[in-house]
Every structure is written in C-alpha cells, then in structure tokens.
C-alpha cells in the first residue's frame, strides 16, 4: 500500500461515501486521510465512519489518518415574512436585534458582537458575497446600511464581515460538544474553523491537551495579519479558500494561498490546500482543465496535502475524483521543474542538531542515491523535520506510537509504520531494512539513510545519522 507520490490526499466522507466498500475503494484509489465534517451528519454517522476506517486500517495493516473538522461559528441573518426580499443598489437596509420576521427595509441579525465591531464605512457581505452592504450608522443594537450590490436575499443567509476581527470564540457550544465527542472517538487531527488570532489556537490546544493534532483553518483575513504566530502555535494549517474567497477579493486568494504555504514550509508545519479543487467532479467524471491546474499549482508550491470536499462526500464520482487527484499529483511530482522548485524553496536549517541532521540526511540521500530516509521517532518531530527538507526520496516514519503513525499520514513524503521501540543503531538498521524490503522501497544491498536520537527512546533528541546498506532480514 505504499504511495508513489509525496503530497497526500484528504477525502471527505458523507452520504456518497459511507459504506465500508466505498471507503476501502477511496483508500485504495489514493486517499491518505479521511475527513469527518462536523458541519453535517450526526455523531452516530461519524462514529460509524470512524469505526469503518479503523477496521480497514487494521485489516490492511496500514495507519490511516482521520481529521475531525469542526463547524465553527455560523453568522446568519434571520427570516423574512415572505421568505425572501429583493434589495436594490442605493436603498437603505437595517440589520437589528429585533427578533421578528424581516422585510424589504430590515432583517434580524442575532449577533450583537457584529454590531460592537462595526464602524461607518464597514462592508457587510451576505449570501457568500452576492449582496454587499455599506454601514452608514451603527449602535449596539442595529446597523443602518446602504445597499451597494443588490439582489434577492432569502432566509438565514450567511454574513461575512471582511477586514474586521470579531470578538467571537471560534468554539461554539456545538463545537465543544463535537470536540469532546471526536477526542473520545480517538481522531488524529482536529480542524478549527474561524481562526482570527493566535489566542484562538491556544484556546483549543488547552482542550485537546495533546490528544490530537490541531489544524488551524485560515479563512478569515484577520488571521493573515497574525500568520507567523498562528503557524507557530498550531500543528498544521488548512488554506480554507471558501470563506477566504468571500472575504478578500478573488484575485488576492492565490497570493494568500502562496503566502500561507510558504510560511508553513518555512516552519516545517504540514499545510493543506482545500475547497473547490475538483468541484465539477461532483457531477462530472472528469475535472475542468482549470481545476487540474489548480491542484497542480498547490503541488508545485509544496503543499503537504490537497483536500476533496463535496467531490467525495456527496458527489456522483467519489473514487474517480481521488484517482484524478492522484494522477495530477504524480504527474507534477515527475516534472523536473517540481524538483527544482522544492530545492529552491528549502530554507537554511536552524542552529539545532535536529535541523542539521535532517538537512544532512536529505543531502546524503541525494548524493548516494539512497532509496529512502528512515526516521525513528516517538513524537513525530524527527519525521516532520525530514519532510520539511522535501528530499527526493521517500521518508519512512517508524514509531511505536500508533497515534503519531496516523498523524504522519498527513505529512509530505511520509510512509508511516507502527514499530516497536529500538535500543541500538544495529536494531534500527535491521528494522528499517525490514520495512524497506517489505513495503517495496528498497532491495538488499541498496542504501538507506537512518536518523534517530541517542539515547534511544527519548523524545526530541534527533542527533545521529547513519548510512546503511539494506540487510536481508
């Protein structure tokens, strides 16, 4: 079940992809991590899917990652007496706290925290940006606006406040219940929506307490102002282009994407590019050329993973979508330009033994044409440092920690293996040789580069590198 590519694929599960047979087909087609979207489905639905994935992993003897994606705050207007209204450019329109059905002149907005953050001149976007309002007057209980872009507005449409940091926790009551449930299930990653500031990541980290990796979803412009601090505090990042594309102009989304990916690459944190990657495959068996180019761009930039959402959760061609994404990634990674871009984007190692060893491992593996870099790790940090270097050979992650093995399925170029702890370099070479031969990475007599920490079994002590010949064990 080894992959012949480095970037990973995340597939969202849903009504179109819940059966045991289909989940196995998605994995065999190339899905490395499965996403449980807590914006939809019941706890029973998510439990059943997780149990299916864990059963599949046990049967195939391969770690499979599971990502629980929390919904986050959903800012919405109330209802209209007639179900909808038509707004015209230039007219006035009021948003207020009055909990009664709205009409052509006003509507309920049950979010006082929005009024508290508004000032005259602020823009409000409704219904994914289709309606644009400009605030002319504001109080703690209402906002008078002028319609800039009109159209039909119906019940409970979403509200975006671009360029304004709202005093809202990213964790709603529902999110806290979903988080507790997901952690109790034993998910490997938790994705936090509505991240605006570093403190948002700190808030969920206290609740997770090491039980899962944290993915900060960057979908608010305010988060970009604190990008480096957020990247430092989180375990991974998702470029959530859906809401981000509503709150900033479309022409700035690719720039934001490249900036986020570059920041994560520099920090050695896994980064996921998500939303509408193969959108047309919800209803068609093949993507548009623009979508294929979009996926390819994320791979050329060095993203660790690309994600399918409705394509696999509700689409008519979920397996085709994964197969297509697999082919796009493999084609890009076979391009010499991609290799050159990965080498050019590498940052100098930090002045630590772990960074120096990881940088040396990449160079040694390249010079000696080794078949793989074998990393022995308990926390996963050794493997992530190796992945940061974007070597031109696969990275074997051998760990006794099953949760770390699952988490590393998200990292670029990593093949995770659950393996008992080692006590010596001789044992490390034997274990790495066994895995390399068994999983099809090398043959006896070929070279491996092995990194580990001495003394063995102590987390965070990567300080040794050995060049070894694969032993027939």
Secondary structure, DSSP 4 states (H G I P E B T S, - for coil): ---SSSSEEEEEESTTS-SHHHHHHHHHHT--EEEEETTSS-HHHHHHHHHHHHHHHHHHT---EEEEE------BB--BTTSEEEE-TT-EEEEES--S-BBTTEEEB--HHHHHH--TT-EEEETTTTEEEEEEEE-SSEEEEEEEE-EEEETT-BEE-TT---S--S--HHHHHHHHHHHHHT-SEEEEPS--SHHHHHHHHHHHTTSSEEEEEE-SHHHHTTHHHHHHHSSEEEEEHHHHHHHS-HHHHHHHHHHHHHHHHHHT-EEEEESSTTGGGGTSSS--HHHHHHHHHHHHHT-SEEEESHHHHT-S-HHHHHHHHHHHHHHHHTSHHHHHHHHHHPPPPPSSHHHHHHHHHHHHHHHTT-SEEEEE-SSSHHHHHHHHTT-SSEEEEEES-HHHHHHGGGSTTEEEEE----SSHHHHHHHHHHHHHHTTS--TT-EEEEEEESSTT-TT-EEEEEEEEPP--
